[in-house]
Amino acid sequence: MLGSVVLEVAAGLILVFLLVSMICTQIGNKVSEWLNWRARDLEAGIRNLLLNGDSNLLGEIYNTFYIQPLYVANSRITQWLLKSSWFSRSVFVRQFEGLVVNSPINIPAKVFAQAAIQAIIPDAYGETSLSQYALAVQRMPDSPVRNALFSLAQAPANKINDARRQLEELFNRAEEQMTAIYRQNMWMFALKIGIWVSIILNVDAVAISSRLWQDPTLRQTVNSAATQFELNKAPVQAQEELAKLNLPMGWQFSTQEWNTSWGFKVTLPRFTPNDWVNPPRQTSFLGWLRDAITKIFGWLITGAAAAQGAPFWFDILKKVTTRSTGSTA
C-alpha cells in the first residue's frame, strides 16, 4: 500500500514537471527564434572553432552566393526590436552583441566547403594551380581551416576536391561542438525560464508533493491524468492541463491597508500563494521564514526539473505509471 502511494505521488509530481517543461520549451523556442540564437551560435562557432576568430574571412564566406540563399529573414518581433531605438541602446543588446542577426541557422558541410574555397582560393572554379593554391593558403591567418588546406597544398598531386572533402570533415567535427555548446546555452536558459515560470505560476514541488501525499482523492485524480497523458499534445495546452489538475498552485490577490507615520492610509496589493491560504500559515516570524525558505526551495526544484525537457520526464512518467498500475492491481 505504501509503495503504491509513493508511486502515485511520484507520478503526479513528474506530470507537473513534464507540463512545466513544455511551457518552458515553448518560451525558450520563441525567444531563440526572436533573437536568432541559432544563427548567432553557428556564426560564433565557425569564427572561433574553424577560423580562429577571423571575422573578415567569415564575412567573405558568408557573402558568397553559396551562403546567401541560406539566410533566414528576421521574425516580425526581431524586426520591431531592431527598429526600436530603446532596444538598440539597451544593456541587453550591448551584453549580447550579435543576437539579432539576419544569418543562416544551418549550413550543410558541403556548402560551407564550397563557400570557403571560393572565398580563399583564386579561380576555384577553373584550373587552380598548386602554386596559386599554396600562396592563397599561406596568406591566411593561422586557423584549423588554414592547417587543413596547408597540408593538402604540400601534396604533389593536389586537387581542389581534396580540399573540399577536408573542409567538409573539419566542418562536421566542429558542428558537433557547436551543437553541444548550443544545447548547453539553451539548458542554462531553460533553467532560468523554469525558475521564473515556477515563481510566476507558484509551482512549488514541495507543496505539491505534500498535498498529494495527504489527499488520497486528489492523488488518485492526478495519477489518472498522468496515466492517460500523451506527449503529442500541443505545448500551448500545457498550462491548461496544469490548471485542470487542481493542485495547490497560483496566487491569491488581495489588498491591504497600511497606516503611515504621516497620518494617512496606503492601500497596497498583496499576493499570497494559494497553498498558504488553505491551510493558513503560522503568523509568527519564524514560522513565516521557515515557510518562505521551503517555498523558495520548492520553486528551485521545479525550475531545475523543468530544464531537463519534456521528453526526459515523459519517459520517466511512462515507467512510473506502469509500475503504479501494476502495484495497484
Contacts in CASP RR format, 6 or more apart in sequence:
PFRMAT RR
TARGET T0000
AUTHOR 0000-0000-0000
METHOD contacts of the structure
MODEL  1
MLGSVVLEVAAGLILVFLLVSMICTQIGNKVSEWLNWRARDLEAGIRNLL
LNGDSNLLGEIYNTFYIQPLYVANSRITQWLLKSSWFSRSVFVRQFEGLV
VNSPINIPAKVFAQAAIQAIIPDAYGETSLSQYALAVQRMPDSPVRNALF
SLAQAPANKINDARRQLEELFNRAEEQMTAIYRQNMWMFALKIGIWVSII
LNVDAVAISSRLWQDPTLRQTVNSAATQFELNKAPVQAQEELAKLNLPMG
WQFSTQEWNTSWGFKVTLPRFTPNDWVNPPRQTSFLGWLRDAITKIFGWL
ITGAAAAQGAPFWFDILKKVTTRSTGSTA
3 327 0 8 1.000
4 324 0 8 1.000
4 327 0 8 1.000
4 328 0 8 1.000
5 213 0 8 1.000
5 219 0 8 1.000
7 320 0 8 1.000
7 323 0 8 1.000
7 324 0 8 1.000
7 327 0 8 1.000
8 212 0 8 1.000
8 219 0 8 1.000
8 220 0 8 1.000
8 222 0 8 1.000
8 223 0 8 1.000
8 324 0 8 1.000
9 209 0 8 1.000
9 212 0 8 1.000
9 213 0 8 1.000
9 219 0 8 1.000
10 320 0 8 1.000
10 324 0 8 1.000
11 222 0 8 1.000
11 223 0 8 1.000
11 226 0 8 1.000
11 227 0 8 1.000
11 317 0 8 1.000
11 320 0 8 1.000
11 321 0 8 1.000
11 324 0 8 1.000
12 208 0 8 1.000
12 212 0 8 1.000
12 219 0 8 1.000
12 222 0 8 1.000
12 223 0 8 1.000
12 225 0 8 1.000
12 226 0 8 1.000
13 205 0 8 1.000
13 208 0 8 1.000
13 209 0 8 1.000
13 212 0 8 1.000
14 226 0 8 1.000
14 313 0 8 1.000
14 316 0 8 1.000
14 317 0 8 1.000
14 320 0 8 1.000
15 222 0 8 1.000
15 225 0 8 1.000
15 226 0 8 1.000
15 229 0 8 1.000
15 245 0 8 1.000
15 317 0 8 1.000
16 203 0 8 1.000
16 205 0 8 1.000
16 208 0 8 1.000
16 242 0 8 1.000
16 245 0 8 1.000
16 247 0 8 1.000
16 302 0 8 1.000
17 205 0 8 1.000
17 302 0 8 1.000
17 305 0 8 1.000
17 306 0 8 1.000
17 308 0 8 1.000
17 313 0 8 1.000
18 229 0 8 1.000
18 231 0 8 1.000
18 310 0 8 1.000
18 313 0 8 1.000
18 314 0 8 1.000
18 317 0 8 1.000
19 238 0 8 1.000
19 239 0 8 1.000
19 241 0 8 1.000
19 242 0 8 1.000
20 194 0 8 1.000
20 197 0 8 1.000
20 198 0 8 1.000
20 201 0 8 1.000
20 203 0 8 1.000
20 238 0 8 1.000
20 242 0 8 1.000
20 302 0 8 1.000
20 303 0 8 1.000
20 305 0 8 1.000
20 306 0 8 1.000
21 305 0 8 1.000
21 306 0 8 1.000
21 307 0 8 1.000
21 308 0 8 1.000
21 309 0 8 1.000
21 310 0 8 1.000
21 312 0 8 1.000
21 313 0 8 1.000
22 233 0 8 1.000
22 235 0 8 1.000
22 238 0 8 1.000
22 310 0 8 1.000
23 197 0 8 1.000
23 235 0 8 1.000
23 238 0 8 1.000
23 239 0 8 1.000
23 242 0 8 1.000
23 306 0 8 1.000
24 190 0 8 1.000
24 193 0 8 1.000
24 194 0 8 1.000
24 197 0 8 1.000
24 303 0 8 1.000
24 306 0 8 1.000
24 307 0 8 1.000
24 309 0 8 1.000
25 190 0 8 1.000
25 235 0 8 1.000
25 309 0 8 1.000
25 310 0 8 1.000
26 235 0 8 1.000
26 236 0 8 1.000
26 238 0 8 1.000
27 193 0 8 1.000
27 197 0 8 1.000
28 186 0 8 1.000
28 189 0 8 1.000
28 190 0 8 1.000
28 193 0 8 1.000
31 37 0 8 1.000
31 189 0 8 1.000
32 38 0 8 1.000
32 186 0 8 1.000
33 75 0 8 1.000
34 75 0 8 1.000
34 77 0 8 1.000
34 78 0 8 1.000
34 81 0 8 1.000
34 100 0 8 1.000
35 78 0 8 1.000
35 96 0 8 1.000
35 99 0 8 1.000
35 100 0 8 1.000
36 72 0 8 1.000
36 74 0 8 1.000
36 78 0 8 1.000
36 99 0 8 1.000
36 100 0 8 1.000
36 101 0 8 1.000
36 102 0 8 1.000
36 103 0 8 1.000
36 105 0 8 1.000
37 99 0 8 1.000
37 182 0 8 1.000
37 185 0 8 1.000
37 186 0 8 1.000
38 105 0 8 1.000
38 106 0 8 1.000
38 182 0 8 1.000
39 72 0 8 1.000
39 101 0 8 1.000
39 102 0 8 1.000
39 103 0 8 1.000
39 104 0 8 1.000
39 105 0 8 1.000
40 98 0 8 1.000
40 99 0 8 1.000
40 101 0 8 1.000
40 103 0 8 1.000
41 178 0 8 1.000
41 181 0 8 1.000
41 182 0 8 1.000
41 185 0 8 1.000
42 103 0 8 1.000
42 104 0 8 1.000
42 105 0 8 1.000
42 106 0 8 1.000
42 107 0 8 1.000
42 178 0 8 1.000
43 58 0 8 1.000
43 62 0 8 1.000
43 101 0 8 1.000
43 103 0 8 1.000
45 174 0 8 1.000
45 177 0 8 1.000
45 178 0 8 1.000
45 181 0 8 1.000
46 58 0 8 1.000
46 61 0 8 1.000
46 107 0 8 1.000
46 112 0 8 1.000
46 174 0 8 1.000
46 178 0 8 1.000
47 53 0 8 1.000
47 54 0 8 1.000
47 55 0 8 1.000
47 58 0 8 1.000
49 144 0 8 1.000
49 174 0 8 1.000
49 177 0 8 1.000
49 178 0 8 1.000
50 143 0 8 1.000
50 144 0 8 1.000
50 145 0 8 1.000
50 170 0 8 1.000
50 171 0 8 1.000
50 174 0 8 1.000
51 57 0 8 1.000
51 58 0 8 1.000
51 141 0 8 1.000
51 143 0 8 1.000
51 144 0 8 1.000
51 145 0 8 1.000
52 141 0 8 1.000
52 142 0 8 1.000
52 143 0 8 1.000
52 144 0 8 1.000
53 143 0 8 1.000
54 140 0 8 1.000
54 141 0 8 1.000
54 143 0 8 1.000
57 119 0 8 1.000
57 120 0 8 1.000
57 140 0 8 1.000
57 141 0 8 1.000
60 119 0 8 1.000
61 67 0 8 1.000
61 112 0 8 1.000
61 115 0 8 1.000
61 116 0 8 1.000
61 119 0 8 1.000
62 68 0 8 1.000
62 103 0 8 1.000
62 104 0 8 1.000
62 115 0 8 1.000
63 119 0 8 1.000
64 114 0 8 1.000
64 115 0 8 1.000
64 118 0 8 1.000
64 119 0 8 1.000
66 111 0 8 1.000
66 114 0 8 1.000
66 115 0 8 1.000
66 118 0 8 1.000
67 104 0 8 1.000
67 107 0 8 1.000
67 111 0 8 1.000
67 112 0 8 1.000
67 115 0 8 1.000
70 104 0 8 1.000
70 106 0 8 1.000
70 107 0 8 1.000
70 111 0 8 1.000
71 102 0 8 1.000
71 103 0 8 1.000
71 104 0 8 1.000
72 102 0 8 1.000
72 103 0 8 1.000
72 104 0 8 1.000
72 105 0 8 1.000
73 102 0 8 1.000
74 82 0 8 1.000
74 100 0 8 1.000
74 102 0 8 1.000
78 100 0 8 1.000
81 87 0 8 1.000
81 100 0 8 1.000
82 88 0 8 1.000
82 100 0 8 1.000
87 93 0 8 1.000
93 99 0 8 1.000
93 100 0 8 1.000
107 115 0 8 1.000
107 171 0 8 1.000
109 167 0 8 1.000
109 168 0 8 1.000
109 169 0 8 1.000
109 171 0 8 1.000
109 172 0 8 1.000
109 175 0 8 1.000
110 164 0 8 1.000
110 168 0 8 1.000
112 167 0 8 1.000
112 168 0 8 1.000
112 171 0 8 1.000
113 163 0 8 1.000
113 164 0 8 1.000
113 165 0 8 1.000
113 167 0 8 1.000
113 168 0 8 1.000
113 171 0 8 1.000
114 164 0 8 1.000
116 145 0 8 1.000
116 167 0 8 1.000
117 124 0 8 1.000
117 160 0 8 1.000
117 163 0 8 1.000
117 164 0 8 1.000
117 167 0 8 1.000
118 124 0 8 1.000
118 125 0 8 1.000
120 136 0 8 1.000
120 137 0 8 1.000
120 140 0 8 1.000
120 145 0 8 1.000
120 149 0 8 1.000
121 128 0 8 1.000
121 132 0 8 1.000
121 133 0 8 1.000
121 136 0 8 1.000
121 137 0 8 1.000
121 160 0 8 1.000
121 163 0 8 1.000
122 128 0 8 1.000
122 132 0 8 1.000
122 136 0 8 1.000
123 132 0 8 1.000
124 160 0 8 1.000
128 160 0 8 1.000
130 153 0 8 1.000
130 158 0 8 1.000
133 149 0 8 1.000
133 153 0 8 1.000
133 158 0 8 1.000
133 160 0 8 1.000
133 163 0 8 1.000
134 150 0 8 1.000
134 153 0 8 1.000
134 154 0 8 1.000
137 146 0 8 1.000
137 149 0 8 1.000
137 150 0 8 1.000
137 153 0 8 1.000
138 150 0 8 1.000
138 153 0 8 1.000
140 146 0 8 1.000
140 149 0 8 1.000
144 170 0 8 1.000
144 174 0 8 1.000
145 167 0 8 1.000
145 170 0 8 1.000
148 163 0 8 1.000
148 166 0 8 1.000
148 167 0 8 1.000
148 170 0 8 1.000
149 163 0 8 1.000
149 166 0 8 1.000
149 167 0 8 1.000
151 166 0 8 1.000
152 158 0 8 1.000
152 162 0 8 1.000
152 163 0 8 1.000
152 166 0 8 1.000
155 162 0 8 1.000
187 307 0 8 1.000
190 306 0 8 1.000
190 307 0 8 1.000
190 309 0 8 1.000
191 303 0 8 1.000
191 304 0 8 1.000
191 307 0 8 1.000
193 306 0 8 1.000
193 307 0 8 1.000
194 302 0 8 1.000
194 303 0 8 1.000
194 306 0 8 1.000
194 307 0 8 1.000
195 299 0 8 1.000
195 300 0 8 1.000
195 302 0 8 1.000
195 303 0 8 1.000
195 304 0 8 1.000
197 203 0 8 1.000
197 303 0 8 1.000
197 306 0 8 1.000
198 204 0 8 1.000
198 298 0 8 1.000
198 299 0 8 1.000
198 300 0 8 1.000
198 302 0 8 1.000
198 303 0 8 1.000
198 306 0 8 1.000
199 299 0 8 1.000
201 239 0 8 1.000
201 242 0 8 1.000
201 249 0 8 1.000
201 250 0 8 1.000
202 249 0 8 1.000
202 250 0 8 1.000
202 251 0 8 1.000
202 273 0 8 1.000
202 274 0 8 1.000
202 275 0 8 1.000
203 242 0 8 1.000
203 249 0 8 1.000
203 250 0 8 1.000
203 299 0 8 1.000
203 302 0 8 1.000
204 248 0 8 1.000
204 249 0 8 1.000
204 273 0 8 1.000
204 275 0 8 1.000
204 295 0 8 1.000
204 298 0 8 1.000
204 299 0 8 1.000
204 302 0 8 1.000
205 298 0 8 1.000
205 299 0 8 1.000
205 301 0 8 1.000
205 302 0 8 1.000
205 305 0 8 1.000
206 294 0 8 1.000
206 295 0 8 1.000
206 297 0 8 1.000
206 298 0 8 1.000
206 301 0 8 1.000
207 248 0 8 1.000
207 273 0 8 1.000
207 275 0 8 1.000
207 294 0 8 1.000
207 295 0 8 1.000
207 298 0 8 1.000
208 247 0 8 1.000
208 248 0 8 1.000
208 249 0 8 1.000
211 218 0 8 1.000
211 247 0 8 1.000
211 248 0 8 1.000
211 275 0 8 1.000
212 218 0 8 1.000
212 219 0 8 1.000
212 222 0 8 1.000
212 247 0 8 1.000
213 219 0 8 1.000
218 246 0 8 1.000
218 247 0 8 1.000
221 245 0 8 1.000
221 246 0 8 1.000
222 245 0 8 1.000
222 247 0 8 1.000
223 321 0 8 1.000
223 324 0 8 1.000
225 241 0 8 1.000
225 244 0 8 1.000
225 245 0 8 1.000
226 317 0 8 1.000
226 320 0 8 1.000
226 321 0 8 1.000
227 321 0 8 1.000
227 324 0 8 1.000
227 325 0 8 1.000
229 241 0 8 1.000
229 314 0 8 1.000
229 317 0 8 1.000
231 310 0 8 1.000
231 311 0 8 1.000
231 314 0 8 1.000
233 241 0 8 1.000
242 249 0 8 1.000
243 249 0 8 1.000
248 273 0 8 1.000
248 274 0 8 1.000
248 275 0 8 1.000
249 274 0 8 1.000
249 275 0 8 1.000
250 273 0 8 1.000
250 274 0 8 1.000
251 271 0 8 1.000
251 272 0 8 1.000
251 273 0 8 1.000
251 274 0 8 1.000
252 271 0 8 1.000
252 272 0 8 1.000
252 273 0 8 1.000
252 274 0 8 1.000
252 277 0 8 1.000
253 269 0 8 1.000
253 270 0 8 1.000
253 271 0 8 1.000
254 269 0 8 1.000
254 270 0 8 1.000
254 272 0 8 1.000
255 267 0 8 1.000
255 268 0 8 1.000
255 269 0 8 1.000
255 270 0 8 1.000
256 267 0 8 1.000
256 268 0 8 1.000
256 270 0 8 1.000
257 265 0 8 1.000
257 266 0 8 1.000
257 267 0 8 1.000
257 268 0 8 1.000
258 265 0 8 1.000
258 266 0 8 1.000
258 267 0 8 1.000
258 268 0 8 1.000
259 265 0 8 1.000
260 266 0 8 1.000
273 295 0 8 1.000
276 291 0 8 1.000
281 287 0 8 1.000
281 288 0 8 1.000
281 291 0 8 1.000
282 288 0 8 1.000
282 291 0 8 1.000
305 313 0 8 1.000
END
